[in-house]
Amino acid sequence: MKYVKEHTRVPVPEVLAYDSDDDKTVGGEWVVMEKMPGVVATLIWPQLSKELRRQLTINIANIFAQLLKLRFHKIGSLHEDDKRGFLVGPMALLPSHDKVDRKVPHVKYRGPFESQKSWLLAVAKGQLDLGRDQPFHAEDLERMEAIIKDIEESTLLVDRASHCKIGLEHTDLNLTNVLVNPDFPTEITGIIDWEGARTAPIWAIQPRFFERTRKMTEVDKQELHAFAYELVRHRMSGWNAGGREPGAVLRTLLVRATERREHESAVEDATSSLTKMTL
């Protein structure tokens, strides 16, 4: 958040105190930050006219583009160094609080990554997955081997991060993390929930502003998503949110690299449902 505050016009909370809890006194890292003014955008979204919704979308897209334009040399997460500067270090992954209680993988697997290929391979191999005790399913292993082979052989991937543009991604930038002025609801007063922020290739950073927005038809969501894509494309030269290569091909590799995790989630959800039915 400090980096964003210093290098953009994005309204973020000021960090007042932080401790990584290296001595294990508290049981986890903690941060004290400024309370931002405003209300969560989802609270007022249902009352907004179509025109106001589009204007708020424009303002969120402007913030998204500011983060996209920041440049880094490695893929990972921003950390403050000893001189109060910033560096790209291991990727921050939040611990799970779901029924499986997954744990964050060891820091040695989390980068920072020198190239987009090494990052994609880590994703495909499950090295960035939240840990679990169960072994891989046979079909998961087959998918993993196939995608690893395709990543290794892809002519679109090079070994140095300098060959791809790397920007900053707020991994959960949607209306639930946007604060607005209740009297002027298109005025954004704060962006919160930065815990999972990371540096990533710009082709992998896509707007998903309305994923958790209820009381919206799928048609309205698709229309505003398309509107947001065009806004970002206009503001960010070289960023391709459309279907053209090479970004679309690389995004397909990324989606395939994460398919195994989606399969596991589906199995867990089905198991949970069956358990509830038998109780």
Secondary structure as the mmCIF struct_conf table of DSSP 4:
data_model
#
loop_
_struct_conf.conf_type_id
_struct_conf.id
_struct_conf.beg_label_comp_id
_struct_conf.beg_label_asym_id
_struct_conf.beg_label_seq_id
_struct_conf.end_label_comp_id
_struct_conf.end_label_asym_id
_struct_conf.end_label_seq_id
HELX_RH_AL_P HELX_RH_AL_P1 LYS A 2 HIS A 7
BEND BEND1 THR A 8 THR A 8
HELX_LH_PP_P HELX_LH_PP_P1 PRO A 13 GLU A 14
STRN STRN1 VAL A 15 ASP A 19
TURN_TY1_P TURN_TY1_P1 ASP A 22 ASP A 23
BEND BEND2 THR A 25 GLY A 28
STRN STRN2 TRP A 30 MET A 33
HELX_LH_PP_P HELX_LH_PP_P2 GLU A 34 PRO A 37
BEND BEND3 GLY A 38 GLY A 38
STRN STRN3 VAL A 39 VAL A 40
HELX_RH_AL_P HELX_RH_AL_P2 ALA A 41 ILE A 44
HELX_RH_3T_P HELX_RH_3T_P1 TRP A 45 GLN A 47
HELX_RH_AL_P HELX_RH_AL_P3 LYS A 50 LYS A 69
BEND BEND4 HIS A 73 LYS A 74
STRN STRN4 ILE A 75 GLY A 76
STRN STRN5 SER A 77 GLU A 80
TURN_TY1_P TURN_TY1_P2 ASP A 82 LYS A 83
BEND BEND5 ARG A 84 ARG A 84
STRN STRN6 PHE A 86 GLY A 89
BEND BEND6 PRO A 90 PRO A 90
HELX_LH_PP_P HELX_LH_PP_P3 MET A 91 ALA A 92
HELX_LH_PP_P HELX_LH_PP_P4 LEU A 94 SER A 96
BEND BEND7 ASP A 98 ASP A 98
TURN_TY1_P TURN_TY1_P3 LYS A 99 VAL A 100
STRN STRN7 LYS A 103 LYS A 103
HELX_LH_PP_P HELX_LH_PP_P5 VAL A 104 HIS A 106
HELX_RH_3T_P HELX_RH_3T_P2 VAL A 107 TYR A 109
BEND BEND8 ARG A 110 ARG A 110
STRN STRN8 PHE A 113 PHE A 113
BEND BEND9 GLU A 114 SER A 115
HELX_RH_AL_P HELX_RH_AL_P4 GLN A 116 ALA A 124
TURN_TY1_P TURN_TY1_P4 LYS A 125 LEU A 128
BEND BEND10 ASP A 129 ASP A 129
HELX_LH_PP_P HELX_LH_PP_P6 LEU A 130 LEU A 130
STRN STRN9 GLY A 131 GLY A 131
BEND BEND11 ASP A 133 GLN A 134
HELX_LH_PP_P HELX_LH_PP_P7 PRO A 135 HIS A 137
HELX_RH_AL_P HELX_RH_AL_P5 ALA A 138 GLU A 153
TURN_TY1_P TURN_TY1_P5 THR A 155 LEU A 156
BEND BEND12 ASP A 159 ASP A 159
HELX_RH_3T_P HELX_RH_3T_P3 ALA A 161 HIS A 163
BEND BEND13 CYS A 164 CYS A 164
STRN STRN10 ILE A 166 GLU A 169
TURN_TY1_P TURN_TY1_P6 THR A 171 ASP A 172
BEND BEND14 ASN A 174 ASN A 174
HELX_RH_3T_P HELX_RH_3T_P4 LEU A 175 ASN A 177
STRN STRN11 VAL A 178 ASN A 181
TURN_TY1_P TURN_TY1_P7 PRO A 182 ASP A 183
STRN STRN12 PHE A 184 ILE A 191
TURN_TY1_P TURN_TY1_P8 GLU A 195 GLY A 196
STRN STRN13 ARG A 198 PRO A 201
HELX_RH_3T_P HELX_RH_3T_P5 ILE A 202 ALA A 204
TURN_TY1_P TURN_TY1_P9 PHE A 209 ARG A 212
BEND BEND15 LYS A 215 LYS A 215
HELX_RH_AL_P HELX_RH_AL_P6 GLU A 218 ARG A 235
BEND BEND16 MET A 236 MET A 236
TURN_TY1_P TURN_TY1_P10 SER A 237 GLY A 238
BEND BEND17 GLY A 242 GLY A 243
TURN_TY1_P TURN_TY1_P11 GLU A 245 PRO A 246
HELX_RH_AL_P HELX_RH_AL_P7 GLY A 247 THR A 278
#
